[in-house]
């Protein structure tokens, strides 16, 4: 039987456990790679109807990327909300919000994200919001999505006032008289965000298609979505993903996760990790992991630490105590659901490893730790030894480097963002972006993993822990092979016989050596993207 498509040029298959695995050509039949090898040999398997894709001089093809930590639903919704990422001062942010307020219908919520109290020099308040959006419910995620800035109307709708106590694992910033100032952190965020109206399913599907097309243009052919704030939002997303897969509307493959609040509903509906959502036999939408939170973030000073932040007695915040983490993970495992745990500080990493270790042999997907920004050396070998993956987002180092050096002192570069140490210990490493916390573009993170510095840093700012730099091949594997291994998908992430023919054509071959290897990948864009052997994007 002849091939459907023949792709010839310099192709990285990522066959085996190391190396690019270069071949001259791959043949595609029925949406899968049928052969990989020499162009001359494969040409004999073609006929006049075979579609030929020839790479141009200097181009390479690699497997399509899977973002192991991208909030697909949240990113799709946020794309049409206020973005405060570039607001350098609070006055800049308020000016953007005033313009958005003026354009909204009377009873609509004002929503957005991206503010950063470190850049603004102080925490924003509800009084600030009330000046530019009087009477309007407004809620804006911080840059790391671990704090919410809310207006007085939003706080009132959620019943947040001076009389209520802070929820476990959450903080409501208060004035001296106990009244809320307008910022909620960690487990207090859902008090307000749970009041925000969800988009209709048809609107959500429209937003997901638009975001999926943007991701394809970046070479991302699949995502692992860590889930949503409320059970209702979770089920709405599951329904949308399933319906879109059934109707061939889903642009990219999705593993949709659920939060602990939705675990009861998952049990009632008999959901298991890896299950197909909808009736689509191709498995474009599947159930992912249970998403749990051990701690907060570096930027919000809520990462749970074994030793206090420099110059402080503060050990951060456990959003779930270690025993509760373990109970949730083991209950999920009993239901056939693997867990992934948000763990940034070294205390959170240790507690999360403790929670996941008993579940490894009982779940269909690899248990994972998300972020893994500070790991005590005593815990490093536990990932590989117990079969727990490290899902990391290298792009966070772009903004975190200065704060980590300040708050974690010598630990920051000795133990922080230790991607090479994790990989050399035998751990499975999976890359993501954490969009919309960061932009959806995966390439700056890949470059950061190789260079350990960002092009935007000042000339005098040294690379962060250069001993932890990856090779370009290792970084690309973490963006392709790694996520597929954690999802137990042997037919994805590589261009080997039997694998799905998901590939991207990049405009320049990688520099496989030299001090600046991979630097150009910060700005790379695919010329062509294939999914299941079909061209879905081409410039």
Secondary structure as UniProt FT lines:
FT   STRAND          5..12
FT   STRAND          22..29
FT   TURN            30..31
FT   STRAND          32..37
FT   HELIX           39..43
FT   TURN            44..45
FT   TURN            48..49
FT   STRAND          51..54
FT   TURN            57..58
FT   STRAND          60..63
FT   STRAND          65..67
FT   HELIX           72..78
FT   TURN            79..80
FT   STRAND          82..83
FT   TURN            85..86
FT   HELIX           90..103
FT   TURN            106..107
FT   STRAND          110..115
FT   HELIX           117..120
FT   HELIX           126..132
FT   TURN            134..135
FT   STRAND          138..142
FT   TURN            143..144
FT   STRAND          147..150
FT   HELIX           152..157
FT   TURN            158..159
FT   TURN            162..163
FT   TURN            168..169
FT   STRAND          170..174
FT   TURN            176..177
FT   STRAND          180..186
FT   TURN            187..188
FT   HELIX           189..193
FT   TURN            194..195
FT   HELIX           201..217
FT   TURN            218..219
FT   STRAND          220..225
FT   HELIX           231..246
FT   TURN            247..248
FT   STRAND          253..259
FT   HELIX           260..262
FT   HELIX           263..268
FT   TURN            269..270
FT   TURN            273..274
FT   TURN            281..282
FT   STRAND          285..293
FT   TURN            298..301
FT   TURN            310..311
FT   HELIX           322..334
FT   TURN            335..336
FT   STRAND          339..343
FT   HELIX           346..357
FT   TURN            358..359
FT   HELIX           360..362
FT   STRAND          368..371
FT   HELIX           377..379
FT   TURN            380..381
FT   HELIX           382..386
FT   STRAND          389..392
FT   TURN            394..395
FT   HELIX           396..408
FT   HELIX           410..415
FT   HELIX           419..424
FT   TURN            425..426
FT   STRAND          429..431
FT   TURN            435..436
FT   HELIX           443..451
FT   TURN            455..456
FT   TURN            459..460
FT   HELIX           466..468
FT   HELIX           472..486
FT   TURN            487..488
FT   TURN            490..491
FT   TURN            497..498
FT   STRAND          503..506
FT   TURN            515..518
FT   HELIX           519..522
FT   STRAND          526..531
FT   TURN            532..533
FT   STRAND          534..538
//
